Amino acid sequence: QVQLVESGGGLVQAGGSLRLSCAASSRTFSNYAMGWFRQAPGKEREFVAAISWSGVFGTYYADSVKGRFTISRDNAKNTMYLQMNSLKPEDTADYYCAADSVTFRRTPTQELSQYAYWGQGTQVTVSS
């Protein structure tokens, strides 16, 4: 069982930056690929970024955030991050971190259904 808690959301002007954190309670955090998803009002939850369990096997991004967002993790601190730069109003959403349903998946998946553990979300609002 992995419990996740997001933090770092807030209100920012377009062009600004925010850093989201996802703290995990489980000591097996380092065994799981992790992902960030977001859900805007009236829309379905969508993939944002994912990182392999070790970080070494790669990071993956949605086209809409590539080049602006950076996902990373610190397994020693049981924490994952999402650095968001050059924010746009269309980035406004609730952001959720999630842990994979299986351990040691080499290539993290973008499929929402493959993530078994979810945080409660943190709200990001980007004003124009």
Secondary structure by P-SEA (a helix, b strand, c coil): cbbbbbcbbbbbcccbbbbbbbbbccccccccccbbbbbcccccccccccccccccccccccccccccbbbbbcccccbbbbbbcccccccccbbbbbbbccccccccccccccccccccbbbbbbcc
